[in-house]
Amino acid sequence: MSEAASSRLLVLMPLRDDWQSAAELIKRVDRALSSSCRLDILIVDDGSIQRCPADEFKAHFFVIRSIRTLRLRRNLGHQRAIAIGLTWVQQNLSCDALIVMDADGEDTAEGVDQLIATYSSLQGTKAVFAERSRRSESLLFKIFYRLYKALHLILTGIAVRVGNFSILPRHYLNSLVVVSELWNHYAAAVLRSKLPYTMIPIPRGNRIAGRSSMNFVSLVSHGLSAISVFGDIVGVRLLIASLMASLLAGLALIVLPIVRFIDLGGIPAVPGWVAYATGTLAIVLMQLITIAASFTFFMLSGRTTLGFVPLRDYAWFVEEVAEVYVRDPANGDSAP
């Protein structure tokens, strides 16, 4: 077993009222990992209505040393809960590497083992993300997801291949906590920060209990948040597209008056049609120029605006931190 695999790891799980799934998943993770690991769990309670049922997290663990809950003052959503959790860890906890995963069971215990093994083989030099090799959602979801991936690729030039499920060296947090894009989307912020990473195929599991609180609006918002991280790239691409369309519209405005006086096979061009087309193109040209100017202003103003900085602002949202479980060898827990 390499040094990376035997180091102290921390698992960060954001959740909202999904305690039953989290409790079962934590037990599965403990059973799946080698006894040489030392694991701590941080559950980011994203404004749950139900308080943490501590009794559900009391078990005979082999590799898990502690379970904590970090309760937020209000519901922020998965991505922002992750941002708060990462920043709190960077400020308050010591570990060698950190695993980010969902608490509902779709990120599996076996997947955690695969992430750790790959991270260990790389000697902790890169973050490792799970690339989804199989999805278990409905056909309708898969169709919309493919459309979203195509839109993301067109607007950003980057293919969507990963989600939250990942392991990263702790020193990455020193950079991420001052990346304002982390507030919108964790994985996109890692890509945007240009920190070294790799991907491995890991199948997506099934939810352990209950139903997902994500609806269509939430999924669309989540997708747009990922795209917004690359706002400057999107802006430049749309600006280029607007300028090209403006050029084509301008050329058409030059060509159409000429077409009006050309005899096409003995049939003169219809003056009314040319007039309508010219007027429509003129309106389109003005709109495209306006859009191009707006994109330019947006990009320039965005470079001078300081947004949410996790390291500076995270504490406003932290309500309390509570210990749910602490390993006690005197009570029969096995020490790694």
C-alpha positions as CSV (number, residue, x, y, z in Angstrom):
1,M,0.0,0.0,0.0
2,S,1.5,3.4,-1.0
3,E,1.9,6.4,1.2
4,A,-0.9,8.2,-0.6
5,A,-3.4,5.4,0.0
6,S,-2.5,5.1,3.7
7,S,-2.7,8.9,4.4
8,R,-5.5,10.6,6.2
9,L,-8.5,11.3,4.0
10,L,-11.5,13.4,4.4
11,V,-14.9,12.9,2.7
12,L,-17.1,15.9,2.1
13,M,-20.8,15.2,1.5
14,P,-23.4,18.0,0.9
15,L,-27.0,17.0,1.6
16,R,-30.4,18.3,2.4
17,D,-32.7,16.0,4.4
18,D,-31.1,12.9,3.0
19,W,-29.8,11.5,6.3
20,Q,-30.9,7.9,5.8
21,S,-29.0,7.6,2.5
22,A,-26.0,9.3,4.0
23,A,-25.9,7.0,7.0
24,E,-26.1,3.9,4.8
25,L,-23.5,5.2,2.3
26,I,-21.0,6.0,5.1
27,K,-21.3,2.4,6.3
28,R,-20.7,1.1,2.8
29,V,-17.7,3.3,2.4
30,D,-16.2,2.0,5.7
31,R,-16.7,-1.6,4.5
32,A,-15.3,-1.0,1.0
33,L,-12.0,0.7,2.0
34,S,-8.7,-0.9,3.2
35,S,-8.1,-0.8,6.9
36,S,-4.9,1.1,6.2
37,C,-6.9,4.2,5.4
38,R,-7.8,6.8,8.0
39,L,-11.1,8.5,7.1
40,D,-13.0,11.5,8.5
41,I,-16.4,12.5,7.2
42,L,-17.8,16.1,6.9
43,I,-21.5,16.3,6.1
44,V,-22.4,19.8,4.9
45,D,-26.0,20.2,6.0
46,D,-27.5,22.5,3.3
47,G,-30.3,24.0,5.4
48,S,-32.1,20.7,6.2
49,I,-35.5,20.9,7.7
50,Q,-34.8,17.8,9.8
51,R,-31.9,17.9,12.1
52,C,-29.2,15.2,11.9
53,P,-30.4,12.0,13.5
54,A,-27.1,11.2,15.3
55,D,-28.1,7.7,16.3
56,E,-28.2,6.6,12.7
57,F,-24.5,7.4,12.4
58,K,-23.5,5.3,15.4
59,A,-21.9,2.1,14.2
60,H,-18.8,-0.1,14.5
61,F,-16.5,1.6,12.0
62,F,-13.1,0.3,10.9
63,V,-11.6,3.1,8.9
64,I,-13.8,6.1,9.8
65,R,-12.5,8.1,12.7
66,S,-15.0,10.9,13.0
67,I,-18.2,12.2,11.5
68,R,-19.1,15.9,11.7
69,T,-21.9,18.0,10.4
70,L,-21.4,21.6,9.1
71,R,-24.8,23.2,9.2
72,L,-25.5,26.2,6.9
73,R,-27.8,29.0,7.9
74,R,-29.9,28.6,4.8
75,N,-30.3,26.3,1.8
76,L,-27.7,27.3,-0.9
77,G,-27.8,24.4,-3.3
78,H,-25.3,21.6,-3.7
79,Q,-22.5,23.6,-5.5
80,R,-22.5,26.4,-2.9
81,A,-22.6,23.9,-0.1
82,I,-19.5,22.3,-1.5
83,A,-17.8,25.7,-1.8
84,I,-18.6,26.4,1.9
85,G,-17.4,23.0,3.0
86,L,-14.1,23.1,1.0
87,T,-13.3,26.5,2.5
88,W,-14.2,25.4,6.0
89,V,-11.9,22.4,5.6
90,Q,-9.1,24.6,4.3
91,Q,-9.4,26.8,7.4
92,N,-10.0,24.3,10.1
93,L,-9.1,20.7,9.3
94,S,-5.9,18.8,8.5
95,C,-5.9,16.0,6.0
96,D,-3.8,14.8,3.1
97,A,-6.5,14.5,0.5
98,L,-10.2,15.3,0.2
99,I,-13.0,13.3,-1.5
100,V,-16.1,15.2,-2.7
101,M,-19.2,13.0,-3.2
102,D,-23.0,13.1,-3.1
103,A,-24.7,11.6,-0.1
104,D,-27.6,9.8,-1.9
105,G,-25.7,6.7,-3.1
106,E,-25.3,7.6,-6.7
107,D,-21.6,8.2,-5.9
108,T,-20.7,4.7,-4.7
109,A,-18.4,3.3,-2.0
110,E,-16.7,1.2,-4.7
111,G,-16.2,4.4,-6.7
112,V,-14.4,5.9,-3.6
113,D,-12.1,2.9,-3.6
114,Q,-11.3,3.4,-7.3
115,L,-10.6,7.1,-6.8
116,I,-8.2,6.4,-3.9
117,A,-6.4,3.7,-5.8
118,T,-5.9,5.9,-8.9
119,Y,-4.9,8.9,-6.7
120,S,-2.4,6.6,-4.9
121,S,-0.9,5.4,-8.2
122,L,-0.3,9.0,-9.2
123,Q,1.3,9.6,-5.8
124,G,-1.1,12.4,-5.0
125,T,0.1,14.7,-7.8
126,K,-3.2,15.2,-9.5
127,A,-6.9,15.5,-8.7
128,V,-8.9,12.5,-9.9
129,F,-12.5,12.9,-11.2
130,A,-15.1,10.2,-11.9
131,E,-16.0,10.1,-15.6
132,R,-19.5,8.6,-15.8
133,S,-19.3,5.4,-17.8
134,R,-23.0,4.6,-17.2
135,R,-26.1,6.6,-16.2
136,S,-29.2,5.2,-14.6
137,E,-31.6,8.2,-15.3
138,S,-34.7,8.1,-17.5
139,L,-34.6,8.4,-21.3
140,L,-36.0,12.0,-21.2
141,F,-33.2,13.0,-18.8
142,K,-30.6,11.5,-21.0
143,I,-31.9,13.3,-24.0
144,F,-31.9,16.7,-22.3
145,Y,-28.4,15.9,-20.8
146,R,-27.1,15.2,-24.3
147,L,-28.5,18.5,-25.5
148,Y,-26.9,20.3,-22.6
149,K,-23.5,18.7,-23.3
150,A,-23.7,19.8,-26.9
151,L,-24.6,23.4,-25.8
152,H,-21.8,23.4,-23.3
153,L,-19.3,22.3,-25.9
154,I,-20.5,24.9,-28.4
155,L,-20.4,27.8,-25.9
156,T,-17.2,26.9,-24.0
157,G,-15.3,24.5,-26.2
158,I,-15.1,22.1,-23.2
159,A,-16.8,18.7,-23.1
160,V,-18.9,17.8,-20.0
161,R,-17.5,14.6,-18.7
162,V,-17.4,14.9,-14.9
163,G,-19.5,15.8,-11.9
164,N,-18.7,16.4,-8.2
165,F,-17.3,12.9,-7.5
166,S,-13.6,13.4,-7.1
167,I,-10.5,13.3,-4.9
168,L,-8.0,16.1,-4.7
169,P,-4.8,16.9,-2.8
170,R,-5.5,19.2,0.1
171,H,-3.1,21.9,-1.1
172,Y,-5.5,22.4,-4.0
173,L,-7.8,24.1,-1.5
174,N,-5.4,27.0,-1.1
175,S,-6.1,27.9,-4.7
176,L,-9.8,27.0,-4.9
177,V,-10.9,29.0,-1.9
178,V,-10.0,32.2,-3.7
179,V,-11.6,31.2,-7.0
180,S,-14.9,33.1,-7.1
181,E,-16.2,30.6,-9.7
182,L,-16.2,27.9,-7.0
183,W,-19.4,29.5,-5.7
184,N,-21.2,28.5,-8.9
185,H,-19.8,25.1,-9.8
186,Y,-17.1,23.0,-8.1
187,A,-15.9,20.8,-11.0
188,A,-15.9,23.7,-13.5
189,A,-13.9,25.8,-11.0
190,V,-11.2,23.1,-10.8
191,L,-11.0,23.0,-14.6
192,R,-11.0,26.8,-14.8
193,S,-8.2,27.1,-12.1
194,K,-6.0,24.9,-14.4
195,L,-5.0,22.6,-11.6
196,P,-3.7,19.2,-12.8
197,Y,-6.4,16.5,-12.9
198,T,-7.2,13.2,-14.6
199,M,-10.4,11.2,-15.1
200,I,-11.3,7.5,-14.6
201,P,-14.6,5.8,-15.7
202,I,-16.8,5.0,-12.8
203,P,-20.5,3.9,-13.2
204,R,-23.1,5.9,-11.5
205,G,-25.0,4.1,-8.7
206,N,-28.6,4.2,-7.6
207,R,-30.1,6.4,-4.9
208,I,-30.3,4.5,-1.6
209,A,-33.5,6.0,-0.2
210,G,-36.1,8.6,-1.0
211,R,-36.5,10.7,-4.1
212,S,-34.2,13.3,-5.5
213,S,-35.2,16.9,-4.7
214,M,-33.7,18.0,-8.0
215,N,-36.4,19.1,-10.5
216,F,-36.1,20.3,-14.1
217,V,-35.6,23.9,-13.1
218,S,-32.9,22.9,-10.6
219,L,-31.1,20.9,-13.3
220,V,-31.3,23.7,-15.8
221,S,-30.0,26.2,-13.2
222,H,-27.2,23.7,-12.3
223,G,-26.2,23.5,-16.0
224,L,-26.2,27.2,-16.5
225,S,-24.1,27.7,-13.4
226,A,-21.4,25.4,-14.9
227,I,-21.5,27.4,-18.2
228,S,-21.3,30.7,-16.3
229,V,-17.9,29.7,-14.9
230,F,-16.6,30.1,-18.4
231,G,-18.4,33.4,-18.9
232,D,-15.6,35.2,-20.6
233,I,-15.0,32.3,-23.1
234,V,-18.8,32.2,-23.8
235,G,-18.8,36.0,-24.3
236,V,-15.9,35.9,-26.8
237,R,-17.5,33.1,-28.8
238,L,-20.9,34.8,-28.9
239,L,-19.2,38.1,-29.8
240,I,-17.4,36.5,-32.7
241,A,-20.6,34.8,-33.8
242,S,-22.4,38.2,-33.6
243,L,-19.8,39.9,-35.6
244,M,-19.8,37.2,-38.3
245,A,-23.6,37.4,-38.5
246,S,-23.4,41.2,-38.7
247,L,-20.9,40.9,-41.6
248,L,-23.2,38.5,-43.5
249,A,-26.2,40.8,-42.9
250,G,-24.2,43.8,-44.1
251,L,-23.2,42.0,-47.3
252,A,-26.8,41.0,-47.9
253,L,-27.9,44.6,-47.6
254,I,-25.4,45.5,-50.3
255,V,-26.4,42.6,-52.5
256,L,-30.2,42.9,-52.3
257,P,-30.5,46.3,-53.9
258,I,-28.4,45.0,-56.8
259,V,-30.6,41.9,-57.1
260,R,-33.6,44.2,-57.5
261,F,-32.3,45.3,-60.9
262,I,-31.1,42.0,-62.2
263,D,-33.2,40.1,-64.7
264,L,-33.4,36.5,-63.6
265,G,-34.4,34.3,-66.5
266,G,-36.4,37.1,-68.0
267,I,-38.4,37.6,-64.8
268,P,-37.6,40.8,-63.0
269,A,-37.0,40.5,-59.2
270,V,-40.0,41.4,-57.2
271,P,-39.4,44.9,-55.7
272,G,-41.7,44.3,-52.8
273,W,-39.8,41.2,-51.7
274,V,-36.5,43.0,-51.9
275,A,-37.8,45.9,-49.9
276,Y,-39.1,43.6,-47.1
277,A,-35.9,41.6,-47.0
278,T,-33.8,44.8,-46.9
279,G,-35.8,46.2,-44.0
280,T,-35.6,42.9,-42.1
281,L,-31.9,42.6,-42.6
282,A,-31.4,46.2,-41.4
283,I,-33.2,45.5,-38.2
284,V,-31.3,42.2,-37.7
285,L,-28.0,44.1,-38.3
286,M,-28.8,46.7,-35.7
287,Q,-29.7,44.0,-33.2
288,L,-26.5,42.1,-33.9
289,I,-24.4,45.2,-33.4
290,T,-26.3,45.9,-30.1
291,I,-25.6,42.3,-28.9
292,A,-22.0,42.6,-29.9
293,A,-21.6,45.9,-28.0
294,S,-23.4,44.4,-25.0
295,F,-21.1,41.4,-24.9
296,T,-18.1,43.6,-25.1
297,F,-19.3,45.8,-22.2
298,F,-20.2,42.7,-20.2
299,M,-16.8,41.2,-20.5
300,L,-14.9,44.4,-19.7
301,S,-17.1,45.2,-16.7
302,G,-16.8,41.6,-15.4
303,R,-13.0,41.9,-15.3
304,T,-13.3,44.8,-12.8
305,T,-16.0,43.3,-10.6
306,L,-15.0,41.2,-7.6
307,G,-17.6,38.6,-6.9
308,F,-18.1,36.1,-4.1
309,V,-14.8,34.9,-2.7
310,P,-15.2,31.8,-0.6
311,L,-12.3,32.4,1.7
312,R,-13.5,35.9,2.5
313,D,-17.3,35.3,2.7
314,Y,-17.9,31.7,3.7
315,A,-18.3,32.3,7.4
316,W,-21.5,34.3,6.9
317,F,-23.3,31.0,6.0
318,V,-21.9,28.7,8.7
319,E,-24.4,28.2,11.6
320,E,-22.7,25.5,13.6
321,V,-20.4,22.5,13.5
322,A,-21.3,19.4,15.5
323,E,-19.5,16.1,16.1
324,V,-21.8,13.1,15.3
325,Y,-19.3,10.3,15.9
326,V,-15.8,10.1,17.2
327,R,-13.9,6.8,17.2
328,D,-13.2,5.5,20.6
329,P,-11.0,2.3,20.8
330,A,-12.1,1.8,24.4
331,N,-15.6,1.1,23.2
332,G,-14.5,-1.7,20.9
333,D,-13.9,0.3,17.7
334,S,-11.0,-1.2,15.7
335,A,-8.1,1.1,15.2
336,P,-6.7,1.2,11.6
